[in-house]
Structures are given as C-alpha cells and as structure tokens.
Amino acid sequence: MAANRPGDQFTIHDLAKRLKVSAKTLKKWEREKKIPEARRSAFGWRLYTRGEMEKIEKVVKDNGFFVRSNGNLKK
C-alpha cells in the first residue's frame, strides 16, 4: 500500500504501484476515458484520494482490463 501523503493525496505512481501497471498505462486509460480523469496539482501532477484509487481499481477489475495469471495482474 502506498504511504499516506499530506491531505490523503496520492500520485499516479502510487496508483500504478497499487494496480501493478505503469504510469504510462494509466495515462493511456485516462486519455481513452477508461478511467476517470485525475485532479491536478498546481504543478500539473495527477492526484488521487484513497477513495478515488479504490474506485479506479474497481473500474479496472470490473471491466476486465486484466486477466489474473499466477496471482499477478497482466495485460
């Protein structure tokens, strides 16, 4: 699990680690409207709350973006 950030904010890298995918994959899914668009910091960084990460994780699993093989998420 990702470490807590001030105000319960997490980066795209935290979400990528949680889902075992690359940040590049998450950005692609966002462009393709497969996952909700992230809020942005003043510097343009994508930010997520714990609840938003859980929602995105559910969307990914419910829509079969991955098939489990040997306990690992795969494309």
mmCIF file of the C-alpha atoms, coordinates in Angstrom:
data_MODEL
# 
_entry.id   MODEL 
# 
loop_
_atom_site.group_PDB 
_atom_site.id 
_atom_site.type_symbol 
_atom_site.label_atom_id 
_atom_site.label_alt_id 
_atom_site.label_comp_id 
_atom_site.label_asym_id 
_atom_site.label_entity_id 
_atom_site.label_seq_id 
_atom_site.pdbx_PDB_ins_code 
_atom_site.Cartn_x 
_atom_site.Cartn_y 
_atom_site.Cartn_z 
_atom_site.occupancy 
_atom_site.B_iso_or_equiv 
_atom_site.pdbx_formal_charge 
_atom_site.auth_seq_id 
_atom_site.auth_comp_id 
_atom_site.auth_asym_id 
_atom_site.auth_atom_id 
_atom_site.pdbx_PDB_model_num 
ATOM 1  C CA . MET A 1 1  ? 0.000   0.000   0.000   1.00 0.00 ? 1  MET A CA 1 
ATOM 2  C CA . ALA A 1 2  ? 1.244   3.482   -0.776  1.00 0.00 ? 2  ALA A CA 1 
ATOM 3  C CA . ALA A 1 3  ? 2.343   5.750   2.025   1.00 0.00 ? 3  ALA A CA 1 
ATOM 4  C CA . ASN A 1 4  ? -0.025  8.489   3.154   1.00 0.00 ? 4  ASN A CA 1 
ATOM 5  C CA . ARG A 1 5  ? 0.580   11.898  1.656   1.00 0.00 ? 5  ARG A CA 1 
ATOM 6  C CA . PRO A 1 6  ? -0.437  15.187  3.287   1.00 0.00 ? 6  PRO A CA 1 
ATOM 7  C CA . GLY A 1 7  ? -4.203  15.512  2.990   1.00 0.00 ? 7  GLY A CA 1 
ATOM 8  C CA . ASP A 1 8  ? -4.502  11.871  1.842   1.00 0.00 ? 8  ASP A CA 1 
ATOM 9  C CA . GLN A 1 9  ? -3.169  12.703  -1.640  1.00 0.00 ? 9  GLN A CA 1 
ATOM 10 C CA . PHE A 1 10 ? -1.544  10.071  -3.826  1.00 0.00 ? 10 PHE A CA 1 
ATOM 11 C CA . THR A 1 11 ? 0.327   10.364  -7.128  1.00 0.00 ? 11 THR A CA 1 
ATOM 12 C CA . ILE A 1 12 ? -0.097  8.425   -10.346 1.00 0.00 ? 12 ILE A CA 1 
ATOM 13 C CA . HIS A 1 13 ? 2.975   6.416   -9.322  1.00 0.00 ? 13 HIS A CA 1 
ATOM 14 C CA . ASP A 1 14 ? 1.224   5.357   -6.098  1.00 0.00 ? 14 ASP A CA 1 
ATOM 15 C CA . LEU A 1 15 ? -1.804  4.248   -8.108  1.00 0.00 ? 15 LEU A CA 1 
ATOM 16 C CA . ALA A 1 16 ? 0.372   2.468   -10.680 1.00 0.00 ? 16 ALA A CA 1 
ATOM 17 C CA . LYS A 1 17 ? 2.134   0.542   -7.910  1.00 0.00 ? 17 LYS A CA 1 
ATOM 18 C CA . ARG A 1 18 ? -1.208  -0.417  -6.353  1.00 0.00 ? 18 ARG A CA 1 
ATOM 19 C CA . LEU A 1 19 ? -2.540  -1.719  -9.692  1.00 0.00 ? 19 LEU A CA 1 
ATOM 20 C CA . LYS A 1 20 ? 0.801   -3.202  -10.800 1.00 0.00 ? 20 LYS A CA 1 
ATOM 21 C CA . VAL A 1 21 ? 0.806   -1.260  -14.067 1.00 0.00 ? 21 VAL A CA 1 
ATOM 22 C CA . SER A 1 22 ? 2.915   1.614   -15.368 1.00 0.00 ? 22 SER A CA 1 
ATOM 23 C CA . ALA A 1 23 ? 2.015   5.273   -15.015 1.00 0.00 ? 23 ALA A CA 1 
ATOM 24 C CA . LYS A 1 24 ? 2.105   5.351   -18.834 1.00 0.00 ? 24 LYS A CA 1 
ATOM 25 C CA . THR A 1 25 ? -0.697  2.745   -18.939 1.00 0.00 ? 25 THR A CA 1 
ATOM 26 C CA . LEU A 1 26 ? -2.806  4.789   -16.521 1.00 0.00 ? 26 LEU A CA 1 
ATOM 27 C CA . LYS A 1 27 ? -2.323  7.923   -18.625 1.00 0.00 ? 27 LYS A CA 1 
ATOM 28 C CA . LYS A 1 28 ? -3.393  5.983   -21.719 1.00 0.00 ? 28 LYS A CA 1 
ATOM 29 C CA . TRP A 1 29 ? -6.524  4.689   -19.971 1.00 0.00 ? 29 TRP A CA 1 
ATOM 30 C CA . GLU A 1 30 ? -7.319  8.232   -18.858 1.00 0.00 ? 30 GLU A CA 1 
ATOM 31 C CA . ARG A 1 31 ? -6.970  9.549   -22.449 1.00 0.00 ? 31 ARG A CA 1 
ATOM 32 C CA . GLU A 1 32 ? -9.200  6.704   -23.670 1.00 0.00 ? 32 GLU A CA 1 
ATOM 33 C CA . LYS A 1 33 ? -11.785 7.584   -20.971 1.00 0.00 ? 33 LYS A CA 1 
ATOM 34 C CA . LYS A 1 34 ? -11.496 4.093   -19.446 1.00 0.00 ? 34 LYS A CA 1 
ATOM 35 C CA . ILE A 1 35 ? -10.793 5.607   -16.027 1.00 0.00 ? 35 ILE A CA 1 
ATOM 36 C CA . PRO A 1 36 ? -11.870 8.971   -14.587 1.00 0.00 ? 36 PRO A CA 1 
ATOM 37 C CA . GLU A 1 37 ? -9.650  11.965  -15.263 1.00 0.00 ? 37 GLU A CA 1 
ATOM 38 C CA . ALA A 1 38 ? -7.420  12.800  -12.300 1.00 0.00 ? 38 ALA A CA 1 
ATOM 39 C CA . ARG A 1 39 ? -7.420  16.068  -10.422 1.00 0.00 ? 39 ARG A CA 1 
ATOM 40 C CA . ARG A 1 40 ? -4.228  18.059  -10.933 1.00 0.00 ? 40 ARG A CA 1 
ATOM 41 C CA . SER A 1 41 ? -1.900  19.848  -8.535  1.00 0.00 ? 41 SER A CA 1 
ATOM 42 C CA . ALA A 1 42 ? -0.704  23.388  -9.153  1.00 0.00 ? 42 ALA A CA 1 
ATOM 43 C CA . PHE A 1 43 ? 2.270   21.769  -10.897 1.00 0.00 ? 43 PHE A CA 1 
ATOM 44 C CA . GLY A 1 44 ? 0.066   19.597  -13.126 1.00 0.00 ? 44 GLY A CA 1 
ATOM 45 C CA . TRP A 1 45 ? 0.688   16.347  -11.267 1.00 0.00 ? 45 TRP A CA 1 
ATOM 46 C CA . ARG A 1 46 ? -2.184  13.861  -11.193 1.00 0.00 ? 46 ARG A CA 1 
ATOM 47 C CA . LEU A 1 47 ? -3.525  13.463  -7.648  1.00 0.00 ? 47 LEU A CA 1 
ATOM 48 C CA . TYR A 1 48 ? -5.879  10.880  -6.172  1.00 0.00 ? 48 TYR A CA 1 
ATOM 49 C CA . THR A 1 49 ? -7.550  10.336  -2.824  1.00 0.00 ? 49 THR A CA 1 
ATOM 50 C CA . ARG A 1 50 ? -7.681  6.859   -1.320  1.00 0.00 ? 50 ARG A CA 1 
ATOM 51 C CA . GLY A 1 51 ? -11.352 6.658   -2.356  1.00 0.00 ? 51 GLY A CA 1 
ATOM 52 C CA . GLU A 1 52 ? -10.560 7.647   -5.947  1.00 0.00 ? 52 GLU A CA 1 
ATOM 53 C CA . MET A 1 53 ? -7.857  4.977   -6.126  1.00 0.00 ? 53 MET A CA 1 
ATOM 54 C CA . GLU A 1 54 ? -10.297 2.356   -4.834  1.00 0.00 ? 54 GLU A CA 1 
ATOM 55 C CA . LYS A 1 55 ? -12.888 3.469   -7.407  1.00 0.00 ? 55 LYS A CA 1 
ATOM 56 C CA . ILE A 1 56 ? -10.359 3.221   -10.254 1.00 0.00 ? 56 ILE A CA 1 
ATOM 57 C CA . GLU A 1 57 ? -9.218  -0.187  -9.017  1.00 0.00 ? 57 GLU A CA 1 
ATOM 58 C CA . LYS A 1 58 ? -12.851 -1.376  -9.097  1.00 0.00 ? 58 LYS A CA 1 
ATOM 59 C CA . VAL A 1 59 ? -13.342 0.001   -12.635 1.00 0.00 ? 59 VAL A CA 1 
ATOM 60 C CA . VAL A 1 60 ? -10.198 -1.807  -13.814 1.00 0.00 ? 60 VAL A CA 1 
ATOM 61 C CA . LYS A 1 61 ? -11.251 -5.123  -12.261 1.00 0.00 ? 61 LYS A CA 1 
ATOM 62 C CA . ASP A 1 62 ? -14.951 -4.883  -13.206 1.00 0.00 ? 62 ASP A CA 1 
ATOM 63 C CA . ASN A 1 63 ? -14.144 -4.137  -16.846 1.00 0.00 ? 63 ASN A CA 1 
ATOM 64 C CA . GLY A 1 64 ? -11.608 -6.934  -17.213 1.00 0.00 ? 64 GLY A CA 1 
ATOM 65 C CA . PHE A 1 65 ? -8.653  -4.746  -18.147 1.00 0.00 ? 65 PHE A CA 1 
ATOM 66 C CA . PHE A 1 66 ? -6.523  -7.625  -16.837 1.00 0.00 ? 66 PHE A CA 1 
ATOM 67 C CA . VAL A 1 67 ? -6.675  -11.377 -16.515 1.00 0.00 ? 67 VAL A CA 1 
ATOM 68 C CA . ARG A 1 68 ? -5.093  -12.904 -13.441 1.00 0.00 ? 68 ARG A CA 1 
ATOM 69 C CA . SER A 1 69 ? -2.276  -15.362 -14.088 1.00 0.00 ? 69 SER A CA 1 
ATOM 70 C CA . ASN A 1 70 ? -0.307  -16.862 -11.188 1.00 0.00 ? 70 ASN A CA 1 
ATOM 71 C CA . GLY A 1 71 ? -1.663  -14.135 -8.879  1.00 0.00 ? 71 GLY A CA 1 
ATOM 72 C CA . ASN A 1 72 ? -0.278  -11.274 -10.955 1.00 0.00 ? 72 ASN A CA 1 
ATOM 73 C CA . LEU A 1 73 ? -2.215  -8.716  -12.944 1.00 0.00 ? 73 LEU A CA 1 
ATOM 74 C CA . LYS A 1 74 ? -1.450  -8.978  -16.674 1.00 0.00 ? 74 LYS A CA 1 
ATOM 75 C CA . LYS A 1 75 ? -2.443  -7.069  -19.778 1.00 0.00 ? 75 LYS A CA 1 
# 
